[in-house]
Amino acid sequence: MNLLKEFLLNDKCSYLDAKEQTMHYKIIQKCSTQANQELIERGYRRFGKMFFRPICEGCDECKSIKIDVDNYTFSKSARRIMKKANIFHSYVQKPTLSQEHLEVFDKYHRHMQIKKGWDFNETSAQHYYSSFVDGYEDFGYEILYFHEEKLVAVDLIDILDEGVSSIYFYYDPDYASYSLGKLSLYNQIKYAKNANKRWIYLGYYVKDCPSLSYKAEYKPYLTLEGRPREDEAFKWF
């Protein structure tokens, strides 16, 4: 692992109104799968070559969460969603960038601006590349979902030794009735079960943030205790 840069950044909280956040960033060149695994187990997330986690003083609302794959069972509702999705086909490959990616990405975020009040700024090819394509190394993949020849969703993941780290998912809102976000997660769980991977790392669960609180629906799950340093043992419970 080649650590290029490490810094802290204070800003408006991304998840809760009227709060500030302190984020710890590491920019890593040629990160190994093992190093990624160690960071994810300690509460980091990855976008491109950048790993980050919140270290806000006096606040622990952001809880790193992971699904216990071995003990997860699909509900009747989940099976209905997977059955309904037989109109789609998917491909797994290394992350790429195309005009279709950018169009679906922006369409999704315009939809979320209306639905959930997200800020919207049209993305650029450079920004998308640095966030979702660069730094994939041996572990990063994208799952492309198609309806006939039309790209309808993109699921960005890292496949690690112990599990799958969900990085980002977006979809064409014209297909919202197919519950594509849930479908993508069910497919991750199915893959993890078949590949003997123990965990799905879902990033942060924040009880009072509607965009993140849904993660508690996927039981059983564990949350990380504190924000352990890289030389400290980690504990999930």
HELIX and SHEET records of a PDB file:
HELIX    1   1 THR A   33  ILE A   40  1                                   8    
HELIX    2   2 VAL A   69  ASN A   71  5                                   3    
HELIX    3   3 LYS A   76  LYS A   84  1                                   9    
HELIX    4   4 ALA A   85  ILE A   87  5                                   3    
HELIX    5   5 GLN A   99  LYS A  116  1                                  18    
HELIX    6   6 ALA A  125  TYR A  128  1                                   4    
HELIX    7   7 TYR A  129  VAL A  133  3                                   5    
HELIX    8   8 PRO A  173  TYR A  178  5                                   6    
HELIX    9   9 LEU A  180  ASN A  194  1                                  15    
HELIX   10  10 PRO A  210  SER A  213  1                                   4    
HELIX   11  11 TYR A  214  GLU A  217  5                                   4    
SHEET    1   A 4 ASN A   2  LYS A  12  0                                        
SHEET    2   A 4 GLU A  20  GLN A  29 -1                                        
SHEET    3   A 4 MET A  50  PRO A  54 -1                                        
SHEET    4   A 4 ARG A  45  PHE A  47 -1                                        
SHEET    1   B 7 PHE A  88  GLN A  93  0                                        
SHEET    2   B 7 GLY A 140  HIS A 147 -1                                        
SHEET    3   B 7 LYS A 150  ILE A 159 -1                                        
SHEET    4   B 7 GLY A 163  TYR A 171 -1                                        
SHEET    5   B 7 TRP A 199  TYR A 205  1                                        
SHEET    6   B 7 LYS A  63  ASP A  68 -1                                        
SHEET    7   B 7 TYR A 221  THR A 223 -1                                        
END                                                                             
